[in-house]
Amino acid sequence: MTVENLEAEPAESAQILGAQLPIARAFTENLARHGEELGLIGPLELPRLWSRHILNSALVAPLLRPGRVGDIGSGAGLPGLVLGIARPDVDFILIEPMERRVAWLNDQVNELELKNVTVLRSRAEEVVLDEPLDQVTARAVSAFRKLLPLTAPLLRDGGELVLMKGINAEAEVAAAAKEIRRFRVSDIRVDVLGEGVTSEVTRVVRGFVRA
Ligand SMILES: C[S@@+](CC[C@H](N)C(=O)[O-])C[C@H]1O[C@@H](n2cnc3c(N)ncnc32)[C@H](O)[C@@H]1O
């Protein structure tokens, strides 16, 4: 990754990440340096690491509230680690089953001194939490219909799903009517984030879960 790539959209980056921008840059440099060899990120993604992955993840930060947020299938740290950087006032639990990815996430938490981020090696359906979560995020893990059984049971009564999705977000919601009823999800909506701010907008499916 060249400095120009890291400096893409500088005004927007400052707007989105504020004072946390230098830490986000340090993480991005680490990911650019080691991500391919560790199998965390494909070579084609390197030139657009900043706009497509880092800024895109950081756009979710304003939707989070102080409390406990779980990120399912964090992989390289998207969006969980980026959100942990962007929101030091929120406690994050990154849930990821793959040993090599967990080692990477723990290394980054230590190197970047992120006191608000914990990494758990587990599949979401097997994870043991000491308390239920207030909000849960996920990106590129599975279709909404299959993501609901992995995420909704981890939330407290009234907890919120904040799931990053692509252009087909509405269609994924429409295909999940049965699961939406089963997991008692209400007030579902799709928000488009970053319009007029960054070149890569992102969509999130949001909804509240009743126990
Ligand atoms: C395609 S990657 C996406 C990683 C990251 N969220 C991103 O956007 O780059 C999917 C991730 O979900 C993890 N994963 C798959 N099944 C899972 C499960 N049942 N519970 C938690 N994580 C899971 C995988 O190990 C992998 O790291």
PDBQT file of the ligand as one rigid body, heavy atoms in Angstrom, charges set to zero:
ROOT
HETATM    1  C1  LIG A 301     -15.667 -13.544   4.445  1.00  0.00    +0.000 C 
HETATM    2  S1  LIG A 301     -14.986 -13.372   6.039  1.00  0.00    +0.000 S 
HETATM    3  C2  LIG A 301     -15.371 -11.700   6.422  1.00  0.00    +0.000 C 
HETATM    4  C3  LIG A 301     -14.444 -11.153   7.471  1.00  0.00    +0.000 C 
HETATM    5  C4  LIG A 301     -14.705  -9.691   7.848  1.00  0.00    +0.000 C 
HETATM    6  N1  LIG A 301     -15.952  -9.558   8.575  1.00  0.00    +0.000 N 
HETATM    7  C5  LIG A 301     -14.687  -8.795   6.639  1.00  0.00    +0.000 C 
HETATM    8  O1  LIG A 301     -15.687  -8.134   6.362  1.00  0.00    +0.000 OA
HETATM    9  O2  LIG A 301     -13.643  -8.740   5.968  1.00  0.00    +0.000 OA
HETATM   10  C6  LIG A 301     -16.116 -14.292   7.079  1.00  0.00    +0.000 C 
HETATM   11  C7  LIG A 301     -15.583 -14.474   8.494  1.00  0.00    +0.000 C 
HETATM   12  O3  LIG A 301     -16.600 -15.071   9.289  1.00  0.00    +0.000 OA
HETATM   13  C8  LIG A 301     -16.027 -16.085  10.084  1.00  0.00    +0.000 C 
HETATM   14  N2  LIG A 301     -17.094 -17.025  10.408  1.00  0.00    +0.000 N 
HETATM   15  C9  LIG A 301     -17.620 -17.986   9.607  1.00  0.00    +0.000 A 
HETATM   16  N3  LIG A 301     -18.583 -18.672  10.248  1.00  0.00    +0.000 NA
HETATM   17  C10 LIG A 301     -18.673 -18.114  11.490  1.00  0.00    +0.000 A 
HETATM   18  C11 LIG A 301     -19.474 -18.428  12.650  1.00  0.00    +0.000 A 
HETATM   19  N4  LIG A 301     -20.358 -19.412  12.633  1.00  0.00    +0.000 N 
HETATM   20  N5  LIG A 301     -19.307 -17.658  13.747  1.00  0.00    +0.000 NA
HETATM   21  C12 LIG A 301     -18.402 -16.642  13.759  1.00  0.00    +0.000 A 
HETATM   22  N6  LIG A 301     -17.606 -16.338  12.701  1.00  0.00    +0.000 NA
HETATM   23  C13 LIG A 301     -17.741 -17.069  11.591  1.00  0.00    +0.000 A 
HETATM   24  C14 LIG A 301     -14.905 -16.650   9.224  1.00  0.00    +0.000 C 
HETATM   25  O4  LIG A 301     -13.916 -17.339   9.983  1.00  0.00    +0.000 OA
HETATM   26  C15 LIG A 301     -14.370 -15.396   8.561  1.00  0.00    +0.000 C 
HETATM   27  O5  LIG A 301     -13.349 -14.793   9.308  1.00  0.00    +0.000 OA
ENDROOT
TORSDOF 0
